[in-house]
């Protein structure tokens, strides 16, 4: 079974099956109020405290479009290199959920606000474009809670009416690695734009995963199954893996795939049938009579385009050209907007190459160990720049810098003060170093003789002894220079 970034193949009885993946990503619009009401959208509030009469679907209540949410959707569409439609329509999508108070969802069907676009993925063997079918706006449902009361399901309507952008990809994804890269790229673009915070733990980014299989080389797509509401990249990959193998097993046994909606059980690591997959006519879409068509002129769209910030792909190109970074380094640094800001702040005041190495090495390791974001880093960009400058000007060695870094991580101190207070300055006085080197040479006559007879590897032994005698403070470059002269 192959799961590389080129394709994901499942082999049975010498027949290879290709896995075809499409994602419908539900991204919560970053806004202070809901799509059709003024209710707040703050996460973690007490149940049913963020619900207006509109959200609760009281008779006679009319929705009013939140213009800010419209602008957020347009911004996202621009970030996805997509067509912004001048005319879009809000429809009623009719179905029943206990936590859907209206008995329908206000969504968009044939006339979405954003049309076709694309996202470029940076894969190990090069770039790959993933097509975007559409982005449409819709309101979220509430939340059913089953684990508080043993006999009753409770309903929290805080999420009811929250604005969602549903971003539908074309069936262009071919591997688990591509799914990972695609979700991360979408999240990155929206965080740069400030249109969605991408917080999967809070449910502001989740996806319906469409999976189908076909024999390798076949032109027609197989029957797809949709796995609903998967809220982490890991679970998406696990669900795809299980579902693809399930479908192949059915086909190998002579069966056929039913088009259906399935759920992923994270504990059992399996998908299970939820309901037969509805077609559009089952939802009885029709234009919402309470909302006029949304009409946008080109001037309105162009004004929004003027406010679009530098996005990841543009920033990556600039980092490569301006800072001479490798595509790999640039890709890591631009993948998150806060990381790119931190890097630019450090590189303004210090050596770019060292800044890259320290951020992607020691700093990332520290953040990972503490399970925190770069915005919570105990080491400020200003102090990391100071540390790098101490290495660059020879005040401390790279080895001592790691010790200083550890102190900074726990004490939140200025590295210059740490070096001064603890006496960690590098010994760079040639006379002082000569005295230490002379002692090391006189204490090890046999090793000196062996080195001179051709055992070059012993040079490292002498360097180590000098560093030991100097408590690690000797300037390594000077030590090497003086030792070579003395021994040769």
N, C-alpha and C positions, 0 to 999 in steps of 0.2 A: 504493500500500500504506500503510495507516494503522497506526501503532504507538503511539498515544497511550494515556493511562491509561483511556479509556473502553472501547475495543475495538480489537482487532487484526484488520483485514480484509485479505484477499488477493483481488485482482480478476483474473479471467481471462475474456476474451470477454464483457465486460459483466455477468458474474455475480460477486457478492461472496460470499466464503466467510468465515465467522466461525471464529476459532480458540478452542477450549475447552481449558483447562489445569487440571490437578490435580497436586498435589505430595504425594509420600510422603517426608517428611523424616525421616532417621535421625539422631537426636541422642544422642551418647554421654553417659550419665549421669555426672555429676561425683561420683565416689566413689573411695575408696582401694582397694577390692577389687571383684572381679567379681560377676556376678549370682548365681552358684550355687557360688562357691568363695572362698577367702580369698586367692587370688593377687593381687598388686599390679597396678595399671593405669598405671604411669608411662610416659609417651610417650618414645620414643627409647632404650629399654633394649636391651641386646644381644639378638639373636634367641634365642627359646626359653628365656629366663631368667625368665619370669613365667608359668610353666605348671605347674599342679598335675596330679595324676593324674585329677582330675575333668575339667579342661580338655582333657586329652589323650585322654579317653574310655577309660581303662583298664577292663577288665571288672570289674564289681562295685562301681564307684565311684558314689555317689549324690549328686545335687545337693541343696544346702540353700539356701533362699531368703535373700538378703541383705536384711534389713528396711530398711536405709538406702536402698537402691535403690527399694524400694516407696514410701517416704516422698517421695523425689525425684520419682517419677512422679505421685504424688498432688498435690504442690505445683505441678508443671507443669500438671496438669489444672485446678487451681483458677485458675492464671494465664491459662488459655485459656477461662475462663468455662464450663467443661465439667462434665458430670455425673460424679461419682465413683461407680463401681459398688461396691456392698457385697460383691458376689460376683464373682470372676473366676477363670478357669481357664487353666492353662498347658498348651499342646498340643505335640505333636510334629509338626513340619512336615518331611516326608520328601523329601529330594533329595540328589544327590551332588555334592559339590565336593571336589577333592583336599585342600583346606585345612579341610574340615569333618569333624573326626575321628570324630564319632558316626555320621555318615551321616544325621543329622537335626538340625534346629535346634529348640531349645525356644523357642516363641513363644506368642502368644495369637491365637485365631481368632474364634470367635463370642461369646466372653465376655471382652472386654478390661477392663483396670482402669479406663479412662476412656472415657466415651461422648461424645455430641455437645457441641460448644462453638462458639466463634467468636472471631475476631480482627478488630479494627477497624484498617483502613489509613487513613493520612492522605494522601490524594491531592490534587493541585493544585486539583481542582474540588470537593473535599469528602471526607467520610469514606465508606468502603465496607466493609461487613462480609463477611468470608470465612468460610464455614462449616467447622467441623472435624468430620469424620466420627467419629474415634476416636483414642485414643492407646493403643498396647499396648506391653508390655515384651517384649523378646526378647534372646537372646544373639548376639553377633557371631561371625562365622567367623574363621579365621586369615587369613594372607596368603600367596599364591603369588608367588614371585619368579622371574622368567624371564630376567633380564639379568646374572646373576653367572656361572653355568655355561653354556657353549655347548651342552651336550648334555642337561642335566637342569633340571627345575623344582625350586626349593628351597621349603620350607614353613616359615614362621615362625608359631608358635601363640601368640605374645604377646597377640594381640587375641582369641583364641578364648575365648569366655565373657564378654567385656566386655559390660556392660549397655547396651542401646540402647533409646531411646524412639522408636517409629515413630509420627509424627504425620501422619495422613492427612487431607488437605483434601478438601472437596467440590469438584466441578468448577466452581468459581465464579470462577476467575481468567481474565481476558479480554485481558490485554496483558503485554508484557515489563516495563513499568513496574510493574505490579501484582505480578509475580513478584519483582522486586527489592524492593519495599516489604514484601511478605509475609515473605520470608526474613529481612530485616533486623528486622522486628517480632518474629518468633518468637525470633530470636537475642537481641534486646534483653530480651524477657520472661524468657527462661531465664537470662540473665546477672544480671538483677535478683534472680531467685529463687535463684541459685547452684546450679542443677540441671544446667547444661551450659555449658562455656566458649565454645562456638560457634566454635572454632578450625577453620576449613575447611582450612587448610594442613596441619593434623595429622590430618585425617580425622574429627574429632569432630562435624562437621556436614556431611552430604551428602544428596543427594536422588535419588529415582527420579522422573522427570518423565513424566506422562501427557499425551499430546497427541492431540486429534482435531479434525476440521474438519466444518462443515456449512454448507449454503447459508444466507445471512442470512435470518432470519425463520422458519427451520425449527424445529420444537419438539423433535424427537428428536435425541439425541446421535449423532455419528458413531462408527465403530469406532475405538477408541483404540490407540495404540502406547505402550509404556512404554520410556523411555530410562533405563538403569540407572546408578546410582552416579556422578552428576555432582557434582563437588566445588568448584564456584565459581559465583557468580551470573552472571558473564560467560559461562561455558560453558553454563549453563542457558539463557540467552537465545539464544546462538548455536545450541544444539541445537534449541530450540523453533522458531526461525526456519527452520532447514533442514528439520526434520521436517514442519512445517505446509505449506511449499511443496512438498515431496515428495508429500504426500498429495493436495494440490490437483491437481498435475500428473497423478497416477494417475487421479483421478476425471474430470478433463477429457478424458483419453484413453479414457474408457469403462470403466476398470478398477474394481476394488474393493479396499478396504484390508483386509489380513490383520491380525488381532490377533496381535501379536508383541512380543517383547522385543528391544530394539535397544541398541547401544552407540554412544557419540559419540566419533568420532576428532577430537581437538582439533587435530591437525596438518593434516588434510585438510578440517576444518570440515564433516563430514558424519556422518550416522548410518548404521549398517549392521546388518543382521539378525544377531541372536545365536541366537535360537531362537523357535519358535512359542510364543506366550504361553500359559502353563499356566492352567488353571482350578483352583479350590480342590480339586476331587476328585483332581487329578493329584498333589497333595502328600500325599494320604491322611492328613489331619489326624485325630488322636485325642488325648484327654486323656492327658497324661504320667502313667504309672502310678506314677512315683516321687515325684510332687508332689501333695499334697492341694489341693482348691480353696482359693483365697485368700479368706478371709472377713473383712471389715472392718466394725466397728460404727460408728454415727454419731458416738459420742463420740470414737473414735480419729481420725476424719476432722476433726471440729470442733477437736480439739487441734492438728492440723496447720495448720488455717486461722488459728488465733491467731498463728502465727509468720510468716504471709505479710507481706512488707514492702510498702511503697508501690510500686506498679507504674507503668510509664510513663504510662498513660492518666490515672491519678489524679494523678501528679506534674505532668503537663502542665496539668491543670485548676488545680492549686494554684499553679503558676508564673504562669499567666495572671491568676488572681485576686489573688495576694499581690504579685507583682512588676510587674503591669500589662504583661506581655510580650505581643507579638502571638502568635497561634496558630503562625505559622511559626517565630518565634524559640524559643518553648517546645518545639516539636516537635524542633528541632535539638538543644537542650540536654538533653532527656530521652531521646534515642534511644540513648544509651550511659550505663550506670550510673556509670562513672568520670567522664564529662564532667559529669553532673548533680551529682555530689559536689563536683567542682572548682569549678563555678559557685556552688554554695551557700556554699562556704568563702570564695570571693572576695567575693561579694555581702554576706556578714555584716559585712565590714570595710571596704567601699567602696561607691561609687555603683553601683546595680544596672544602670542603662542603659549606663554606660561599661563595666561588667564584661561585659555581654552583647556589646557591640560589639568589645571587645578579645579576648574568647575566640573568638567566631565569625569574627573577622577575622584579626588578627595571629597569635594563638596557633595557630589551625587551620592557617594557611599555614605556620607554622614546623614543626608536627608533620608536615604533609604533605611538606614539603621534606626533612625528615630521615627520613621513613618510620618514625615511631615513634608509640606510643600515648601518650595523655595521662598515663598513670601513669609514663611515662619522661621527661616534660617537664623540660627544664633549668630552666624557670622555675616555681618553686613557687607555689601559690595565695596564700601569704602575701606573697611578693614582688610578684606581680602586683597585689594589693590595695594595696600601698604605692605602686606606680607610679601607679595610678589616683588615689590620694589626692593625689599630687604634682601631677597635672593639675588635679584638682578645686579644690585650695586656691591655685592660681595659681603654685606654685613653678616649674613648667616648663610649656611649651606642648605642644600635641599633637604638633607637629613634632619638638621635642626629645625627647619621650617615645618616639618611634619609634627615635631614635638610642640612647637608654638601653636600650630593649627589645632591640636588636641586641647590645649589650654584655652584657646579662643572659643572652642566649641562648648566648653563647660563654664567658662568664666565671663564670656562676652566682653573680652578686653581688647584694647588697642595693642597690636603686635609689637609696635615700637616700645611701648612701656613694658611689655612682657620680656622682651630681649634685654632691656636695660636693667629691670628689677632682678632678673635671674642670672644676669651675667652670661648670656648666651651668644655674645658677639663672636664671630669667627676670628680665629687667630690668623692675621695676614701679615704680621711683621716677619720678614725673611730671617732676621737675626734670631728671633725667638724660635722659629721653626727649625733653623739650622742646629740650634742647641739640642732640640728634641731628637732630630734625625741623627745627629752625631752619637747621642747616647744609645739609640736603637741599634745603630750599626756596630758600636763597640760592644754591646751586650749580646750580639748574635754573630760572632766571627765565622762559625761553621756555615751558617746560611749565606753569609756574604761570599764565602769561598765557592759555595755551590752555585750561587747565582752567577758569579763571574765565570764559572766553568760551563755555563750554557743553560742552566735551569731558570729560564726567564719567568716562569710562572711564580717564582718566589717573590717577584716584585710586589705582588698583591699582599704577601705576608708582611713586608716592610711597611706598606701603606697602612695596613690594619694596625700594626704596632704603634705607628705614629699617631693615628687617630685615637687609639686607646690611651696613650700617654697624655694626649691633649684633651681628654674627655669629650672627644668628638667635635672639638671646636676648630681644629686646624683647617685652613683653606685647602680643600682637596687638590685644586689646580696647582697651587704653589708647592704643596707637598710632592706632587708628581714631578714637577720641574726640578726641585732641589734634590730629590732622591736620585733621579736619573743622573744628574751631574756627579753626585757623590759616589754612586755605585759604579759608574762607568769611568 
